[in-house]
Amino acid sequence: MQIALHNLQRTYGTLHAVNGVSLSIPSNTIYGIIGKSGAGKSTLVRLISLLEQPDDGEIYFDNVRVDGLEGDALIQRRRRIGMIFQNFNLFSSRNAEQNIAYPLEITGTPKGEIKGRVDELLALVGLEGRGKAPISTLSGGQKQRVAIARALACSPDILFCDEATSALDPQTTHSILSLLKEIQQKMGLTVVMITHQMEVVRDACIHVAVLDDGTVAEEGLVTDLFSNPQSAVTKDFLTHLVGVDEAAKGDDRMVQWSKKRGAYTLRFRGDTTDQPILSTVSRASGVDFNIRASGVQRVGDVEIGTMFVDINGTNEQRDNAIALLREIGVVVEEGVL
């Protein structure tokens, strides 16, 4: 299911929560929408999922306009949209299989069919044998698996994940993202992930849109945004993802030699991460590189390297060094956020 948004507008009083958003979300992929708190992510997902109507603009599913649907047509279209939330939104009075069965019950599915479908979904999310488990006995990751199964009960063609891993620890987050990728490939779904976590975008998404103050600051392939970010908000996200601050943990943390971050940020992509580029450029231009911090992370099938450096030499030598780096394919940004 391809989704197209044309100049969406949504205002609450004087707040322009969504201000002229236009996006094309490909079918059969995992698309990320990332932004900081207040950027307009939640409002945008409510518009795309038809929970609210825009003040202006148009929404198309496979070239069919859907933002003006009403009555039964709106209900039928919503039933083909799955939603997963941060806090799971499960019924504590129902066990796992009863939670999964709920959307099938309200759509009038025969009881005999419900049992088979629930068993199928429990197997899909890796919860065989746990159908009778009370929700209170399940871990956070298991609750989210139940929520995923429930979202898939009516065979949707679009699945929205609204901060679906924000309440989970890193290991559980990784397992849930792996499950979502597996499900997307098996079912050919269009998955839209709304998040403030750049690591979720890195580990799960193919395309991404970065929201800032209700507008699209930047969008494109995840590998392109990681290797050559254009907007200030994207650069800030990446700085904190592989940053030198205390927020960066484990494998995402850069190796740091200095408390200062350096005057330049260098971004390497693919094969350039394995080449002795700095020594080559240093010999050719006469500059000295002072490496403050560096790290490499995998984005899809591509390795992306980030380095904070000072470049010491005359202005001419420094300009020559930057020109050589860019010629090789290294992205050079002056200053770090």
Buried (B, 14 or more C-beta within 10 A) or exposed (E): BBBBBBEBBBBEEEEBBBBBBBBBBEBBBBBBBBBBEEBBBBBBBBBBBBEBBBBEBBBBBEEEEBBEBEEEEBEEBBBEBBBBBBEBEBEEEBBBBBBBBBBBEEEEBEEEEBBEBBBEBBEBBBBEEBBEBEBEEBEBBBBBBBBBBBBBBBEBBBBBBBBBBBBBEEEBBBBBBEBBBEBBEEBEBBBBBBBBBBBBBBBBBBBBBBBBBBBBBBBBBBBBBBBBBEBEBBBBBBBBBBBBEEEBEEEBBBEBEEEBBBBBBBBBBBEBBEEEBBEEBBEEBBBBBBBBBBBBBEBBEBBBBBBBBBBBBEEEBBBBBBEBBEEEBBBBEEEBB
